[in-house]
Amino acid sequence: MKPEPRRLIPSVEKVLSQVGATDLPRPVVVAMVRRQLAAIRASKRPITLEQAVTGVKSAISDLRQARIQPVINGTGIIIHTNLGRSPLAGDAVNALTAIASHYNNLEYGLTSGDRGGRAAYLEHNLAILCGAESATVVNNCAAALVLVLRHFIGGARKEVIISRGELVQIGGGFRISEILEASGAKLREVGSTNKTALADYSRAISKQTAMILKVHRSNFYMGGFVDSPPTESLADLARKKRVPLVEDLGSGATIATETIDGLEHEPTPAQTLKCGVDLVCFSGDKLLGGPQSGIVAGKARLVAALKREPLFRALRCDKLILAALQVTVDLQLSNPAVIPMTAMLREPVESLQARALMMQNALAGVPAKIEVRTGKSQVGGGTLPKSAIQSITLDVIPARLALPALADKLRRGIPPVIGYISGGRFRIDLRTVFPRQDESLLAAIRTALG
Ligand SMILES: *Cc1c(COP(=O)(O)O)cnc(C)c1O
C-alpha cells in the first residue's frame, strides 16, 4: 500500500498548539482541526502549517459567532423575530434566575401540601388580562393553533372554515393553510381575497364543519374594495349553528396601541372575546413582551378541554417560561410602562435625539462622517404593518471602508451591532438600542472604523 503523503499535512497536535487557547470546549476545537485537516487531505493539495491554522481559526470564529449571544439591535424593528423578539423586563429576568437556580412549586400546592396545578397563578391572572373566563399557555402561537385545531377536528367534522383573505403566511415557513393541513384539517375556503360576506360563511357550514377560524391580518394590510363581516355577526352565526369560532390574533396587544404615536389600533384579546369569539390565541413574545409562548384564552369549558388533550402535554411550557411569563403578565396588569416593548414604543423622539447628539460628539475624530437623522421604526414581528414610529438614527458614512465591509465588521464585533444600509450610509436606529448599550455601541463603532 502506498503511504499517504503525510508530510504535506500538518499533524493535529501541531495545528492545535498553534491555534492556542480559545473559549470553546477543547473537544470542539479538536473536532474542527480534524475536519479542516480531512478537508485538506481530500483536496490533495499541499498546505502550510500557517494556512491550516488560519483555516481553523476562521472556522472557530464562524462557529463562535453562531453562539446565541446578546446583540445591539440598530434596525429600528422593535419585535425582530431574527433578533429574539421581545427583550424581557428586569423583574422577569430576576424571576428566571431565582426559579432556575432553586427548587420551586411548579406542580406543588403550598396550601394543600399536595400535587398542585401547573401555572395556576399565571393562568388566573392571564385570564384577567385577557378579559377571559379562562386561559392557558403552550410553547408558541403556532402550537396553540395546532392544539385548538386538533381538539375541534374529530370524526366527520374535519372542515375548518376560513376566509380566502385570511390564508396568510407569517414569517418564514408558517402558512396558516399548511398548519391547518398538518393538523389534519380540511380547508374550507370561503369568500374571495378581498371580500368575504357573512353569507359565505353561513353557506359553508355543514355537518363536516369542525370550526370557523379567523386569522388577524397581523403582518399585512388590505385597502380599497375590501370587506369582511364584523366579528360580532360571525360570532352570532357560529353560536346559532353551534360551531366554535376561534381567532388567531397573532401579536396579542393588551395595551391600547392607538394611544402610541404612529401606531394604529390592534384588537386586544379582551375586545375580541367580548365580540363573542369562543377562543383567541396569540404569541407571548410579541406585543405582550414576554418569553416565547402561545396563549389561548376564552370559554372556561373549552380551555379545560384543551388542557385534557394528550397533545397539551407535548406542547406545555417549561418552568422558566412560566416564571418569566408570570411576571410579564403581572406587569401588564400593574405597570406596563416598565415592559421594554412598551417603553421602546413610547420613548419620545427628543430623548433619542439627545442620545444621538451625545454619541455624535463622542465619535468626533473617527474616520467617518457621523450624522444624526430622523428615521422610522417599525413594530415588526408580523404586527402592525401600517405603523411607522418617528425615530432617530445615528448614521455612519465611513471614509475608508465600503458600507458592506463596515456592516460586516460591526456584526462580527463584541457585542455584534446590527443596523441597515440605506441611502449610502450605515444607519443605527436608536429606538431599539437600550440606553445602557450606548457606550458599547460607541466602542463597537470605533473598533469597526479603526
Ligand atoms: C406571529 C403570528 C403567529 C405565530 O406565532 P408564534 O408564537 O411565532 O408561533 C401566528 N399567527 C399570527 C396571526 C401571527 O401574527
The ligand as an SDF file (V2000), in Angstrom:
LIG
                    3D

 15 15  0  0  0  0  0  0  0  0999 V2000
  -46.7900   35.6480   14.7570 C   0  0  0  0  0  0  0  0  0  0  0  0
  -48.0560   35.0040   14.4160 C   0  0  0  0  0  0  0  0  0  0  0  0
  -48.2120   33.6260   14.5950 C   0  0  0  0  0  0  0  0  0  0  0  0
  -47.0780   32.7500   15.0510 C   0  0  0  0  0  0  0  0  0  0  0  0
  -46.7770   32.9370   16.3730 O   0  0  0  0  0  0  0  0  0  0  0  0
  -45.5890   32.1090   17.0720 P   0  0  0  0  0  0  0  0  0  0  0  0
  -45.7350   32.4590   18.5040 O   0  0  0  0  0  0  0  0  0  0  0  0
  -44.3250   32.5930   16.4540 O   0  0  0  0  0  0  0  0  0  0  0  0
  -45.8240   30.6730   16.7970 O   0  0  0  0  0  0  0  0  0  0  0  0
  -49.4280   33.0660   14.2900 C   0  0  0  0  0  0  0  0  0  0  0  0
  -50.4460   33.8000   13.8130 N   0  0  0  0  0  0  0  0  0  0  0  0
  -50.3380   35.1430   13.6240 C   0  0  0  0  0  0  0  0  0  0  0  0
  -51.5220   35.8990   13.1050 C   0  0  0  0  0  0  0  0  0  0  0  0
  -49.1340   35.7850   13.9230 C   0  0  0  0  0  0  0  0  0  0  0  0
  -49.0230   37.1100   13.7460 O   0  0  0  0  0  0  0  0  0  0  0  0
  1  2  1  0
  2  3  1  0
  2 14  2  0
  3  4  1  0
  3 10  2  0
  4  5  1  0
  5  6  1  0
  6  7  2  0
  6  8  1  0
  6  9  1  0
 10 11  1  0
 11 12  2  0
 12 13  1  0
 12 14  1  0
 14 15  1  0
M  END
$$$$
